[in-house]
């Protein structure tokens, strides 16, 4: 690890960490807490995806929808209005909206071929954004003189690595640059995440093999065709399976760094709490 002992971690004049785990367990809360302390640069993978790698694609998709409305079409063609994506650290909805859901077009669904293509584009964008971590860590120090750095990853990071491979290029590069921190949830957290998702389902990125399997299972179990699928019903049905699919992948990634719990993250109130927590788990 980048910091082999608790003493090395505490004494390090420059602390660089990368946080991963299921969405909703506290990654962004931790990043905001540290950024608010004043000495930490917050690098958001999802923000980088939405602004650098998929920004034009997301905006073009919004324009394509606007072009279907005659009133807006005329204004766009005459350059009378401008359509842009207002992505912020706290509002990443444009990325999720573009990613979409498969199924009945009358309910906002995408054809599976288009959905799969967007999934692949997101995968490539996320990998590229993750590989930008070292660049932003250097930039944070050289340009802004931030002594510390936190990389706030998306929940799908575990889909693009092989954590059992000691030479996986992506996770190896990340572990050489930052201390990897897994935020682990328990069964109660999982049930709460499922409850929240059922209330407000939102698009997710899936490993291609997993998506192909659950899509065929859903069509078979519901005896329906692609165009008959209720998009929200499909992603609700898929969510719990996706969490179960990701859990062992996160656990395998944990060997590359340290593990903390969602409850521990929720109890953090200061930068000092965070430094102490990481030191404590290194010695336990």
C-alpha positions as CSV (number, residue, x, y, z in Angstrom):
1,X,0.0,0.0,0.0
2,X,1.0,3.6,-0.5
3,X,1.1,4.0,3.3
4,X,2.3,0.6,4.7
5,X,1.7,1.5,8.4
6,X,-0.5,3.7,10.5
7,X,2.5,5.7,11.5
8,X,3.5,6.2,7.9
9,X,-0.1,7.3,7.2
10,X,-0.2,9.8,10.0
11,X,3.2,11.3,9.2
12,X,2.7,11.6,5.4
13,X,2.9,15.2,4.4
14,X,0.7,14.4,1.4
15,X,-2.3,12.0,1.8
16,X,-3.9,10.6,-1.3
17,X,-6.9,8.3,-1.1
18,X,-9.4,6.7,-3.4
19,X,-12.8,5.7,-2.0
20,X,-15.0,3.0,-3.5
21,X,-18.1,1.1,-2.6
22,X,-21.8,1.0,-3.3
23,X,-23.5,4.3,-4.1
24,X,-25.2,5.7,-1.1
25,X,-22.9,4.5,1.6
26,X,-21.0,7.8,2.2
27,X,-18.3,8.2,-0.5
28,X,-19.4,11.7,-1.5
29,X,-20.2,12.6,2.1
30,X,-16.6,11.8,3.1
31,X,-15.2,13.8,0.1
32,X,-17.3,16.8,1.0
33,X,-16.2,16.6,4.6
34,X,-12.5,16.6,3.6
35,X,-12.9,19.2,0.9
36,X,-14.6,21.4,3.5
37,X,-11.6,21.1,5.7
38,X,-9.7,23.2,3.2
39,X,-6.6,21.1,2.5
40,X,-8.1,18.4,0.3
41,X,-8.7,18.4,-3.5
42,X,-11.9,16.5,-4.4
43,X,-11.7,14.6,-7.7
44,X,-15.1,13.2,-8.6
45,X,-15.1,10.4,-11.2
46,X,-18.7,10.9,-12.2
47,X,-18.2,14.7,-12.6
48,X,-15.2,14.0,-14.9
49,X,-17.2,11.5,-16.9
50,X,-20.1,14.0,-17.4
51,X,-17.9,17.0,-18.2
52,X,-14.9,15.6,-20.1
53,X,-15.7,12.3,-21.6
54,X,-19.5,12.3,-22.2
55,X,-20.2,16.0,-22.0
56,X,-20.8,16.6,-25.7
57,X,-22.7,13.3,-26.1
58,X,-25.0,14.2,-23.2
59,X,-25.7,17.7,-24.6
60,X,-26.3,16.3,-28.1
61,X,-28.8,13.9,-26.6
62,X,-30.7,16.8,-25.0
63,X,-30.6,18.7,-28.3
64,X,-32.0,15.6,-30.1
65,X,-34.9,15.5,-27.8
66,X,-35.5,19.2,-28.1
67,X,-35.4,18.9,-31.9
68,X,-38.5,16.7,-31.7
69,X,-40.5,19.8,-30.5
70,X,-41.3,22.1,-33.4
71,X,-41.1,25.3,-31.2
72,X,-37.7,24.4,-29.8
73,X,-36.4,23.0,-33.1
74,X,-36.9,26.4,-34.8
75,X,-35.2,28.2,-32.0
76,X,-32.2,25.8,-32.0
77,X,-31.8,26.0,-35.8
78,X,-31.8,29.8,-35.6
79,X,-29.3,29.7,-32.7
80,X,-31.8,31.6,-30.6
81,X,-31.5,29.3,-27.6
82,X,-28.6,27.3,-26.1
83,X,-28.9,23.8,-24.5
84,X,-26.1,22.8,-22.1
85,X,-25.6,20.3,-19.3
86,X,-25.5,21.8,-15.8
87,X,-23.5,19.1,-14.1
88,X,-22.2,19.8,-10.6
89,X,-20.7,17.6,-7.9
90,X,-24.1,17.5,-6.3
91,X,-26.2,17.1,-9.5
92,X,-25.0,14.4,-11.8
93,X,-28.5,13.7,-13.2
94,X,-27.5,14.6,-16.8
95,X,-25.2,11.5,-16.8
96,X,-27.9,9.2,-15.5
97,X,-30.6,10.6,-17.8
98,X,-28.4,10.0,-20.8
99,X,-27.5,6.5,-19.7
100,X,-31.2,5.7,-19.7
101,X,-33.2,2.5,-19.2
102,X,-34.1,-0.2,-21.6
103,X,-37.6,-1.1,-22.7
104,X,-40.9,0.4,-23.9
105,X,-40.2,3.7,-25.7
106,X,-43.6,5.0,-24.7
107,X,-42.4,4.8,-21.1
108,X,-39.0,6.4,-21.9
109,X,-37.2,3.2,-22.6
110,X,-34.3,2.7,-25.0
111,X,-33.9,-0.2,-27.5
112,X,-31.5,-2.7,-25.9
113,X,-28.9,-2.2,-28.7
114,X,-28.8,1.5,-28.0
115,X,-28.8,1.0,-24.2
116,X,-25.9,-1.5,-24.5
117,X,-24.0,1.0,-26.7
118,X,-24.4,3.7,-24.0
119,X,-23.3,1.2,-21.4
120,X,-20.1,0.6,-23.3
121,X,-19.5,4.3,-23.8
122,X,-19.9,4.8,-20.1
123,X,-17.5,2.0,-19.3
124,X,-14.8,3.5,-21.5
125,X,-15.5,7.0,-20.1
126,X,-15.2,5.7,-16.5
127,X,-12.0,3.8,-17.1
128,X,-10.5,6.9,-18.7
129,X,-11.6,9.1,-15.8
130,X,-10.1,6.6,-13.3
131,X,-6.8,6.6,-15.2
132,X,-6.9,10.4,-15.0
133,X,-6.5,10.1,-11.2
134,X,-2.7,10.5,-11.2
135,X,-3.0,13.6,-13.5
136,X,-5.4,15.3,-11.2
137,X,-3.4,14.4,-8.1
138,X,-0.4,16.1,-9.6
139,X,-2.5,19.0,-10.9
140,X,-4.1,19.5,-7.5
141,X,-0.6,20.1,-6.0
142,X,1.1,21.9,-8.8
143,X,-1.7,24.2,-9.7
144,X,-3.7,24.8,-6.5
145,X,-1.1,23.7,-3.9
146,X,-3.6,21.3,-2.2
147,X,-1.5,19.1,0.1
148,X,-4.1,16.2,0.1
149,X,-6.2,14.5,-2.5
150,X,-9.4,12.3,-2.5
151,X,-10.7,10.5,-5.5
152,X,-14.5,9.9,-5.2
153,X,-15.4,7.0,-7.5
154,X,-18.7,5.7,-8.9
155,X,-20.3,2.5,-7.7
156,X,-19.5,0.7,-10.9
157,X,-15.7,0.8,-10.5
158,X,-15.7,-2.9,-9.5
159,X,-17.2,-3.9,-12.8
160,X,-14.2,-2.9,-14.9
161,X,-11.3,-4.4,-12.8
162,X,-10.2,-8.0,-12.1
163,X,-9.2,-7.6,-8.4
164,X,-8.0,-11.2,-8.2
165,X,-5.3,-10.4,-10.8
166,X,-2.2,-9.1,-9.2
167,X,-1.4,-7.3,-12.5
168,X,-4.7,-5.8,-13.3
169,X,-3.6,-2.6,-15.0
170,X,-6.4,-0.3,-13.7
171,X,-6.4,-1.3,-10.1
172,X,-2.6,-1.5,-10.0
173,X,-2.3,2.0,-11.3
174,X,-4.8,3.3,-8.8
175,X,-3.2,1.6,-5.8
176,X,0.2,3.0,-6.8
177,X,-1.3,6.5,-6.8
178,X,-3.7,6.4,-3.8
179,X,-4.6,4.5,-0.7
180,X,-7.7,2.5,-1.7
181,X,-10.5,2.6,0.9
182,X,-13.6,0.4,0.7
183,X,-16.7,1.6,2.5
184,X,-18.4,-1.6,3.4
185,X,-22.1,-1.8,4.1
186,X,-24.0,-4.5,6.1
187,X,-27.3,-6.3,5.4
188,X,-29.3,-3.4,6.9
189,X,-27.5,-0.9,4.6
190,X,-28.3,-3.1,1.6
191,X,-31.9,-3.3,2.4
192,X,-32.0,0.5,2.9
193,X,-30.3,1.0,-0.5
194,X,-32.9,-1.3,-2.1
195,X,-35.7,0.6,-0.4
196,X,-34.4,4.0,-1.6
197,X,-33.9,2.7,-5.1
198,X,-37.4,1.2,-5.3
199,X,-38.7,4.6,-4.3
200,X,-36.7,6.5,-7.0
201,X,-35.1,4.1,-9.5
202,X,-32.2,5.6,-11.5
203,X,-30.0,4.3,-14.3
204,X,-26.8,2.3,-13.4
205,X,-23.8,0.9,-15.3
206,X,-23.5,-2.8,-15.5
207,X,-20.8,-5.3,-16.5
208,X,-21.8,-6.4,-20.0
209,X,-22.0,-10.1,-19.1
210,X,-24.2,-9.4,-16.1
211,X,-26.5,-7.1,-18.1
212,X,-26.9,-9.7,-20.9
213,X,-27.8,-12.4,-18.3
214,X,-30.4,-10.4,-16.3
215,X,-32.0,-9.0,-19.4
216,X,-32.6,-12.5,-20.8
217,X,-33.8,-13.7,-17.4
218,X,-36.3,-10.8,-17.1
219,X,-37.7,-11.4,-20.6
220,X,-38.1,-15.1,-19.9
221,X,-39.6,-14.8,-16.5
222,X,-42.1,-12.1,-17.6
223,X,-42.8,-13.8,-21.0
224,X,-42.4,-10.4,-22.8
225,X,-40.6,-8.8,-25.7
226,X,-38.1,-6.0,-25.5
227,X,-40.6,-3.3,-26.4
228,X,-43.0,-4.5,-23.7
229,X,-40.6,-4.1,-20.8
230,X,-41.4,-1.4,-18.3
231,X,-38.0,0.4,-17.9
232,X,-38.4,1.2,-14.2
233,X,-39.7,-2.3,-13.4
234,X,-36.6,-3.8,-15.1
235,X,-34.1,-1.7,-13.2
236,X,-35.9,-2.2,-9.9
237,X,-35.9,-6.0,-10.5
238,X,-32.2,-5.8,-11.4
239,X,-30.9,-3.6,-8.6
240,X,-30.8,-6.2,-5.8
241,X,-29.1,-8.6,-8.1
242,X,-26.6,-6.0,-9.1
243,X,-25.7,-5.3,-5.4
244,X,-25.2,-9.1,-4.8
245,X,-23.1,-9.2,-8.0
246,X,-20.9,-6.3,-6.9
247,X,-20.4,-7.3,-3.2
248,X,-17.8,-10.0,-3.8
249,X,-16.0,-7.8,-6.3
250,X,-15.7,-5.0,-3.8
251,X,-14.5,-7.5,-1.2
252,X,-11.8,-8.8,-3.6
253,X,-10.7,-5.2,-4.3
254,X,-10.4,-4.6,-0.5
255,X,-7.1,-6.5,-0.4
256,X,-5.5,-3.6,-2.3
257,X,-6.2,-1.2,0.5
258,X,-8.2,-0.8,3.8
259,X,-11.8,-1.3,4.8
260,X,-14.0,0.9,6.8
261,X,-17.8,0.7,7.4
262,X,-20.6,2.9,6.4
263,X,-21.4,3.5,10.0
264,X,-17.9,4.7,10.7
265,X,-18.1,7.1,7.8
266,X,-21.5,8.4,9.0
267,X,-19.9,9.2,12.4
268,X,-17.1,11.3,10.9
269,X,-17.3,15.0,11.7
270,X,-13.8,16.3,10.9
271,X,-10.6,15.7,8.9
272,X,-8.9,14.6,12.2
273,X,-11.6,11.9,12.7
274,X,-10.9,10.6,9.2
275,X,-7.1,10.5,9.7
276,X,-7.7,8.7,13.0
277,X,-10.1,6.2,11.5
278,X,-7.7,5.2,8.7
279,X,-4.9,4.8,11.2
280,X,-7.1,2.7,13.5
281,X,-8.1,0.2,10.8
282,X,-4.4,-0.1,9.7
283,X,-3.5,-1.3,13.2
284,X,-6.5,-3.5,13.9
